[in-house]
Amino acid sequence: MVRAAKFPWSTAASMTGDTLTAIVEVADAKVSFGAVKALDGVTLAIMPGECVGVVGHNGAGKSTIVSVINGGLTPHQGNISSDGERLARYGIGVARARGVRCVFQELSLCPNLTVIENTRILHRDLGGFGWRKRARKVIERSLDLVFPGHGIESDRSVGELSIAERQMVEIAMAFSDAGVAPRLVILDEPTSSLDAGLAEQMLGYVRRFVDAGGSVIFISHILNEILTTASRIVVMKDGRIVADRRSIDWTEHSVVESMGSVAKGEANRRAVRDLAGAPVVVEQIGPGLPFRAKRGEVVGLAGLAGHGQTRMLMKLHAAETSDWLARREATVAFVAGDRRLNGVFELWSILKNFSIGSLGDLTNRGVVDVAAEMERATDWKRRIDIRTQDLANRILSLSGGNQQKVLFARALSTRAPVVLMDDPMRGVDVGTKQEVYEIIRQQAASGRTFVWYSTEMEEVCLCDRVYVFRDGAIVAELEGDAVTEGNILAVSFRGAAA
């Protein structure tokens, strides 16, 4: 029996009387991976004209329910209905035919193909003579609607694009129409690589899409985005839905509390520290102002995405590492933001992905001390709550956020005095963020230096000093009370602090 429910806060696209019929409804879905219950009896209906925000810790079941609704995963128990019809068979093809689209946290475009060619793969109806012209029109129209002034050339190879541009293309592709209009778009951490301006463009389009009768499932660890965009908010924990209420009935504190965490509030603000006499441990001369970082300092890299922050991190890493022979004691450690490209070793276990950064400490005459390796990995698994029952499992068995935790543990467990972080909180839940912030504060207080690029303004404002980038150069240096969102945005857009 398919449930029909009233949603007075939604705009109705398809109605019967006073009721809405779910575009997709999953009933009593159960999914297990060995002894792990990824979904434990989840029922979720997505109605026309609503944006459903889904939140929860990494491993709570968010990506699994998304895979079920997208047709990529068949539940071991339960059923799926669409438009009032119970479907005996439901897969990706059926989901797409019913207008279900998905933007994954791990971007799925083919890097060796152009934007146009990737569009053709997504839209099968674009085949035949003249398909390139049609595909170009489809993707360029969608990019213009979602991200006005984007500047992305559709005949460029995806591999040449920045991670922000790739995310923009994938989002635009999900909202594009080449014969089958999108009705339900699933966005899994869609703004994780976008700066504040691009994120607001996307969120504005989501609101317009929903107002016109479309539906969105929106997964994000940036709670303000959820609270200001979603019609209702669903909280997941340990494979179950533990709360489901209208967004106006939530606050940021109550969302965090329902997830099982306690909001830290002002405790996360940057504490003023006197580092005037600290020695400079990293220095780089380039376009614009010179870069320097002192011992025990947390230095932020800010500005609009793609303006040279990641390039600076790469230069700093290259300057402190050897091209051909690794040093026994590394001087820098690196936490990648694009973990699939330059973070995880996909065929390796969780344990090996962790310990590869500490082999100098864990080997004796070239032989790894297996007991020491496991002891160190187990300690960090506990410290930042890497959710797995067995460290011997493959790294890809973890959710995206838990993979990111492994990269954090890999870097922080080394003795490297400098840690470079390239937007490292992508896909990490709010509770773990607080724990990592505390670890960074503690280690900085003991003399470790952090160079931290983040697209989240809240994180940038945790830093002791911030360099703002524009057009590939450092255009401003902010310190102390001058490190504010207003000043950073003023420099990013106008070139002068407020």
KEFIFI-371979 format. One record per residue (C-alpha): x, y, z; residue number from 1; residue in three letters. Coordinates in steps of 0.25 Angstrom, whole numbers, plus 2048, in hexadecimal, padded with zeros to 3 digits. Example, Ala and Ser with C-alpha at 12.3 -4.5 7.8 and 13.67 -1.06 7.14 Angstrom:
KEFIFI-371979
   xx   yy   zz  pos  code
  831  7EE  81F    1   ALA
  837  7FC  81D    2   SER
END
This chain:
KEFIFI-371979
   xx   yy   zz  pos  code
  800  800  800    1   MET
  806  80D  7FC    2   VAL
  805  818  806    3   ARG
  7FF  826  801    4   ALA
  802  831  80B    5   ALA
  7FF  840  80C    6   LYS
  80B  849  80B    7   PHE
  805  857  80D    8   PRO
  813  85D  80D    9   TRP
  815  858  7FF   10   SER
  811  85D  7F1   11   THR
  80A  852  7EA   12   ALA
  80D  84D  7DC   13   ALA
  804  841  7DB   14   SER
  7F8  840  7E5   15   MET
  7EC  837  7E7   16   THR
  7E2  840  7EF   17   GLY
  7EA  845  7FB   18   ASP
  7F4  83B  7FB   19   THR
  802  839  7F4   20   LEU
  807  82C  7EF   21   THR
  815  829  7F1   22   ALA
  81F  829  7E5   23   ILE
  827  81E  7EC   24   VAL
  824  817  7F9   25   GLU
  82D  80D  800   26   VAL
  825  805  80A   27   ALA
  82C  7FC  815   28   ASP
  839  7FC  80E   29   ALA
  844  7F3  814   30   LYS
  853  7F2  80E   31   VAL
  85E  7EB  815   32   SER
  86D  7EA  811   33   PHE
  871  7DE  819   34   GLY
  86F  7E1  828   35   ALA
  86D  7F0  825   36   VAL
  85E  7F4  824   37   LYS
  85F  800  81A   38   ALA
  850  801  81A   39   LEU
  847  7FB  825   40   ASP
  838  7FD  821   41   GLY
  838  80B  81A   42   VAL
  82C  811  815   43   THR
  82D  81E  80D   44   LEU
  823  824  803   45   ALA
  827  830  7FA   46   ILE
  81C  839  7F6   47   MET
  81B  842  7EA   48   PRO
  81F  850  7ED   49   GLY
  827  84E  7F9   50   GLU
  836  84E  7FD   51   CYS
  839  843  807   52   VAL
  846  846  80F   53   GLY
  84D  839  814   54   VAL
  857  83A  81F   55   VAL
  85F  831  828   56   GLY
  86D  82C  82C   57   HIS
  876  825  822   58   ASN
  871  817  820   59   GLY
  863  81B  825   60   ALA
  85D  815  818   61   GLY
  85B  821  810   62   LYS
  863  81D  804   63   SER
  85C  80F  804   64   THR
  84E  815  804   65   ILE
  852  81E  7F9   66   VAL
  857  811  7F1   67   SER
  84A  80A  7F3   68   VAL
  842  816  7EE   69   ILE
  84B  818  7E2   70   ASN
  84A  809  7DE   71   GLY
  858  806  7E0   72   GLY
  856  7FD  7EC   73   LEU
  84B  7F3  7EE   74   THR
  846  7F2  7FD   75   PRO
  847  7E4  803   76   HIS
  839  7E6  809   77   GLN
  82E  7F0  806   78   GLY
  828  7F6  7FA   79   ASN
  828  802  7F1   80   ILE
  81C  80A  7EB   81   SER
  81B  816  7E1   82   SER
  80F  81E  7DE   83   ASP
  806  815  7E5   84   GLY
  80B  808  7DF   85   GLU
  813  7FE  7E6   86   ARG
  81F  7F9  7DD   87   LEU
  823  7EB  7DD   88   ALA
  830  7EF  7D6   89   ARG
  837  7FC  7D9   90   TYR
  845  7FF  7D4   91   GLY
  84D  80B  7CE   92   ILE
  845  80A  7C0   93   GLY
  838  80A  7C7   94   VAL
  83C  815  7D0   95   ALA
  841  81E  7C5   96   ARG
  834  81B  7BC   97   ALA
  82C  821  7C8   98   ARG
  835  82E  7C9   99   GLY
  83E  82A  7D4  100   VAL
  84C  830  7D4  101   ARG
  858  82F  7DD  102   CYS
  864  837  7E0  103   VAL
  86E  82F  7E8  104   PHE
  877  833  7F3  105   GLN
  882  82C  7EB  106   GLU
  881  833  7DD  107   LEU
  87E  829  7D2  108   SER
  882  830  7C5  109   LEU
  88C  829  7BB  110   CYS
  898  832  7BC  111   PRO
  89E  82E  7AE  112   ASN
  891  833  7A7  113   LEU
  88C  841  7A5  114   THR
  880  847  7AC  115   VAL
  878  845  79F  116   ILE
  87C  836  79E  117   GLU
  878  834  7AD  118   ASN
  86B  83B  7AA  119   THR
  868  831  79F  120   ARG
  86B  825  7A8  121   ILE
  861  82A  7B2  122   LEU
  856  82D  7A8  123   HIS
  854  821  79F  124   ARG
  84A  828  796  125   ASP
  855  831  791  126   LEU
  85A  827  788  127   GLY
  85A  827  779  128   GLY
  85F  831  76E  129   PHE
  862  83F  774  130   GLY
  862  83A  783  131   TRP
  86E  843  786  132   ARG
  866  850  783  133   LYS
  85A  84B  78B  134   ARG
  863  847  797  135   ALA
  86A  854  797  136   ARG
  85D  85B  797  137   LYS
  857  853  7A2  138   VAL
  863  854  7AC  139   ILE
  866  863  7A9  140   GLU
  858  867  7AB  141   ARG
  858  860  7B8  142   SER
  865  865  7BD  143   LEU
  860  873  7B9  144   ASP
  853  871  7C2  145   LEU
  85A  86B  7CE  146   VAL
  867  873  7CE  147   PHE
  866  880  7C6  148   PRO
  873  885  7C1  149   GLY
  87A  878  7C4  150   HIS
  885  879  7B9  151   GLY
  886  86A  7B6  152   ILE
  888  866  7A8  153   GLU
  880  85A  7A4  154   SER
  88A  854  79B  155   ASP
  895  854  7A5  156   ARG
  899  846  7AB  157   SER
  894  844  7B9  158   VAL
  8A2  840  7BE  159   GLY
  8A6  84E  7BB  160   GLU
  89C  854  7C4  161   LEU
  89E  858  7D3  162   SER
  896  850  7DD  163   ILE
  88C  85B  7DE  164   ALA
  88A  85C  7CF  165   GLU
  887  84D  7CF  166   ARG
  87D  84E  7DA  167   GLN
  876  859  7D3  168   MET
  876  851  7C6  169   VAL
  870  845  7CD  170   GLU
  865  84D  7D4  171   ILE
  861  854  7C7  172   ALA
  861  847  7C1  173   MET
  857  841  7CB  174   ALA
  84E  84D  7C9  175   PHE
  84F  84C  7BA  176   SER
  843  848  7B1  177   ASP
  846  840  7A4  178   ALA
  838  839  7A2  179   GLY
  835  834  7B0  180   VAL
  834  840  7BA  181   ALA
  83A  83F  7C8  182   PRO
  82F  83D  7D3  183   ARG
  838  838  7DF  184   LEU
  846  83D  7E0  185   VAL
  84F  837  7EB  186   ILE
  85A  840  7EF  187   LEU
  865  839  7F8  188   ASP
  86E  844  7FE  189   GLU
  86C  84C  7F1  190   PRO
  873  859  7F6  191   THR
  87F  852  7FD  192   SER
  888  857  7F2  193   SER
  881  864  7EF  194   LEU
  885  872  7F5  195   ASP
  87A  87A  7FC  196   ALA
  876  881  7EF  197   GLY
  874  875  7E7  198   LEU
  86D  86E  7F2  199   ALA
  863  879  7F3  200   GLU
  860  878  7E4  201   GLN
  85E  869  7E5  202   MET
  855  86A  7F1  203   LEU
  84D  876  7EA  204   GLY
  84A  86D  7DE  205   TYR
  846  861  7E8  206   VAL
  83C  86A  7EE  207   ARG
  836  86E  7E0  208   ARG
  836  860  7DC  209   PHE
  82E  85C  7E8  210   VAL
  825  868  7E7  211   ASP
  821  863  7D9  212   ALA
  81D  855  7DE  213   GLY
  82A  84E  7DD  214   GLY
  830  846  7E9  215   SER
  83E  845  7EF  216   VAL
  845  83C  7F9  217   ILE
  850  845  7FF  218   PHE
  85B  83F  807  219   ILE
  865  848  80E  220   SER
  86D  84A  81A  221   HIS
  86C  859  819  222   ILE
  85F  85A  822  223   LEU
  85C  869  81E  224   ASN
  85A  864  810  225   GLU
  851  859  814  226   ILE
  849  863  81D  227   LEU
  847  86E  813  228   THR
  844  865  807  229   THR
  83D  858  80B  230   ALA
  82E  857  80D  231   SER
  830  84C  817  232   ARG
  83C  846  81E  233   ILE
  83E  837  820  234   VAL
  848  833  82A  235   VAL
  84F  825  829  236   MET
  857  81D  833  237   LYS
  85C  80F  832  238   ASP
  854  80B  826  239   GLY
  847  811  82B  240   ARG
  83F  81E  82A  241   ILE
  83E  823  838  242   VAL
  837  831  835  243   ALA
  82F  836  82A  244   ASP
  829  844  82B  245   ARG
  827  851  824  246   ARG
  833  85A  822  247   SER
  82C  865  82A  248   ILE
  82B  85C  836  249   ASP
  83B  85B  836  250   TRP
  846  863  83B  251   THR
  855  860  839  252   GLU
  856  85C  847  253   HIS
  84A  852  847  254   SER
  84F  84C  83A  255   VAL
  85D  849  840  256   VAL
  857  844  84C  257   GLU
  84E  83A  845  258   SER
  85A  835  83E  259   MET
  860  832  84B  260   GLY
  86A  83D  84C  261   SER
  86B  849  855  262   VAL
  86D  857  84E  263   ALA
  879  85E  852  264   LYS
  875  86C  84E  265   GLY
  87F  876  852  266   GLU
  889  86C  857  267   ALA
  88E  86A  848  268   ASN
  892  878  847  269   ARG
  8A0  87C  845  270   ARG
  8A8  87F  852  271   ALA
  8B1  88B  851  272   VAL
  8BF  886  852  273   ARG
  8CC  88E  852  274   ASP
  8D5  888  847  275   LEU
  8DD  894  845  276   ALA
  8EA  88D  849  277   GLY
  8E8  880  843  278   ALA
  8F1  87C  838  279   PRO
  8ED  87B  829  280   VAL
  8ED  86C  825  281   VAL
  8E7  86E  817  282   VAL
  8E9  879  80D  283   GLU
  8E5  87B  7FE  284   GLN
  8E7  886  7F5  285   ILE
  8DD  887  7E9  286   GLY
  8D4  891  7E2  287   PRO
  8CE  89B  7EC  288   GLY
  8D2  89B  7FB  289   LEU
  8DC  891  800  290   PRO
  8D7  886  808  291   PHE
  8DD  881  815  292   ARG
  8D8  878  821  293   ALA
  8DE  878  82F  294   LYS
  8E0  86D  838  295   ARG
  8D3  869  840  296   GLY
  8CB  872  836  297   GLU
  8BE  86E  82F  298   VAL
  8BE  876  822  299   VAL
  8B2  877  819  300   GLY
  8B1  878  80A  301   LEU
  8A4  87F  806  302   ALA
  89D  885  7FA  303   GLY
  895  880  7EF  304   LEU
  897  872  7EB  305   ALA
  8A1  86F  7E0  306   GLY
  8A9  87C  7E2  307   HIS
  8B7  875  7E5  308   GLY
  8B5  870  7F3  309   GLN
  8B7  861  7F0  310   THR
  8C2  865  7E7  311   ARG
  8C9  86C  7F2  312   MET
  8C8  85F  7FB  313   LEU
  8CE  857  7F0  314   MET
  8DA  861  7EF  315   LYS
  8DC  860  7FE  316   LEU
  8DB  851  7FD  317   HIS
  8E5  850  7F2  318   ALA
  8EF  859  7F8  319   ALA
  8F0  850  805  320   GLU
  8F0  843  7FE  321   THR
  8F9  83B  7F5  322   SER
  8F6  837  7E7  323   ASP
  8FD  82A  7E7  324   TRP
  900  825  7F6  325   LEU
  8F6  826  801  326   ALA
  8FC  82C  80E  327   ARG
  8FC  823  81A  328   ARG
  8F6  82E  822  329   GLU
  8EC  836  81A  330   ALA
  8EC  845  81C  331   THR
  8DE  847  816  332   VAL
  8D1  83F  816  333   ALA
  8C6  841  80D  334   PHE
  8B7  83F  80E  335   VAL
  8B0  83F  801  336   ALA
  8A2  844  7FE  337   GLY
  8A0  83D  7F1  338   ASP
  8A3  82F  7F8  339   ARG
  89F  827  7EB  340   ARG
  8A9  82E  7E3  341   LEU
  8B5  830  7ED  342   ASN
  8B1  82A  7FA  343   GLY
  8AD  81C  7FB  344   VAL
  8B3  80F  7F5  345   PHE
  8A6  809  7F1  346   GLU
  8AB  7FA  7F0  347   LEU
  8B2  7FB  7FE  348   TRP
  8AC  7F8  80C  349   SER
  8A8  803  816  350   ILE
  8B4  7FF  81E  351   LEU
  8BE  800  812  352   LYS
  8B8  80E  80E  353   ASN
  8BB  813  81C  354   PHE
  8C9  80D  81F  355   SER
  8CF  811  811  356   ILE
  8D2  81F  817  357   GLY
  8D9  819  823  358   SER
  8E2  80E  81D  359   LEU
  8EE  815  822  360   GLY
  8EA  813  831  361   ASP
  8E4  805  82E  362   LEU
  8EF  7FE  827  363   THR
  8FC  7F8  82C  364   ASN
  906  7F5  821  365   ARG
  8FB  7F5  816  366   GLY
  8F2  7EC  81E  367   VAL
  8E4  7F2  823  368   VAL
  8E2  7EF  832  369   ASP
  8D3  7EA  830  370   VAL
  8D0  7EB  83F  371   ALA
  8D4  7FA  840  372   ALA
  8CD  7FD  833  373   GLU
  8C0  7F7  838  374   MET
  8C2  7FE  846  375   GLU
  8C3  80B  83F  376   ARG
  8B8  80A  836  377   ALA
  8AE  805  841  378   THR
  8B2  810  849  379   ASP
  8AF  81A  83E  380   TRP
  8A2  813  83A  381   LYS
  89D  815  849  382   ARG
  8A2  824  849  383   ARG
  89A  828  83D  384   ILE
  88F  81E  83D  385   ASP
  893  817  830  386   ILE
  886  80E  82E  387   ARG
  88A  800  82A  388   THR
  88B  7F3  831  389   GLN
  897  7EE  82A  390   ASP
  8A3  7F7  826  391   LEU
  8A6  7EC  81C  392   ALA
  89A  7EF  814  393   ASN
  89D  7F7  807  394   ARG
  89D  806  808  395   ILE
  891  807  7FE  396   LEU
  888  7FF  808  397   SER
  888  80C  810  398   LEU
  87F  818  80E  399   SER
  885  824  807  400   GLY
  886  82B  815  401   GLY
  88D  820  81B  402   ASN
  897  81F  810  403   GLN
  89A  82D  813  404   GLN
  89C  82A  821  405   LYS
  8A7  81F  81D  406   VAL
  8AE  82A  816  407   LEU
  8AE  833  822  408   PHE
  8B3  828  82B  409   ALA
  8BE  825  820  410   ARG
  8C3  833  821  411   ALA
  8C1  836  830  412   LEU
  8C8  829  834  413   SER
  8D5  82D  82D  414   THR
  8E0  835  834  415   ARG
  8E0  83F  829  416   ALA
  8E1  84D  82F  417   PRO
  8D8  853  824  418   VAL
  8CB  84E  81F  419   VAL
  8C5  853  812  420   LEU
  8B6  852  811  421   MET
  8AE  854  803  422   ASP
  8A0  856  807  423   ASP
  8A0  84A  810  424   PRO
  892  84A  816  425   MET
  88B  846  80A  426   ARG
  880  83C  80E  427   GLY
  884  83C  81C  428   VAL
  879  83C  827  429   ASP
  877  847  830  430   VAL
  87B  83F  83D  431   GLY
  888  83B  837  432   THR
  88B  849  832  433   LYS
  88B  84D  840  434   GLN
  894  842  844  435   GLU
  89E  845  839  436   VAL
  89D  854  83C  437   TYR
  8A1  851  84B  438   GLU
  8AD  847  846  439   ILE
  8B2  853  83D  440   ILE
  8B1  85D  849  441   ARG
  8B9  853  852  442   GLN
  8C3  850  848  443   GLN
  8C5  85E  844  444   ALA
  8C7  862  853  445   ALA
  8D2  857  854  446   SER
  8DA  85D  848  447   GLY
  8D4  857  83B  448   ARG
  8D1  860  82F  449   THR
  8C4  85F  827  450   PHE
  8C2  865  819  451   VAL
  8B3  864  817  452   TRP
  8AB  867  80A  453   TYR
  89C  866  80C  454   SER
  890  86A  805  455   THR
  888  86B  812  456   GLU
  889  879  818  457   MET
  887  874  826  458   GLU
  894  86C  825  459   GLU
  89C  877  81F  460   VAL
  898  880  82B  461   CYS
  89E  875  834  462   LEU
  8AC  879  82F  463   CYS
  8B6  882  835  464   ASP
  8BA  889  828  465   ARG
  8B3  888  81A  466   VAL
  8B8  88B  80C  467   TYR
  8AE  88F  802  468   VAL
  8B0  88A  7F4  469   PHE
  8AB  890  7E7  470   ARG
  8AF  88D  7D9  471   ASP
  8BA  884  7DD  472   GLY
  8C1  88E  7E7  473   ALA
  8C0  891  7F5  474   ILE
  8B9  89F  7F6  475   VAL
  8B7  8A1  805  476   ALA
  8BD  89C  812  477   GLU
  8B3  89C  81E  478   LEU
  8B6  89A  82D  479   GLU
  8B0  89A  83A  480   GLY
  8A2  8A1  83B  481   ASP
  8A3  8A4  82C  482   ALA
  8A1  896  829  483   VAL
  892  897  826  484   THR
  888  893  81B  485   GLU
  885  8A1  817  486   GLY
  894  8A4  815  487   ASN
  897  897  80D  488   ILE
  88B  899  804  489   LEU
  88F  8A8  802  490   ALA
  89D  8A4  7FE  491   VAL
  898  898  7F5  492   SER
  88E  8A1  7ED  493   PHE
  893  8AF  7EE  494   ARG
  8A2  8AE  7F2  495   GLY
  8A1  8B6  7FF  496   ALA
  89E  8B2  80D  497   ALA
  892  8B9  813  498   ALA
END
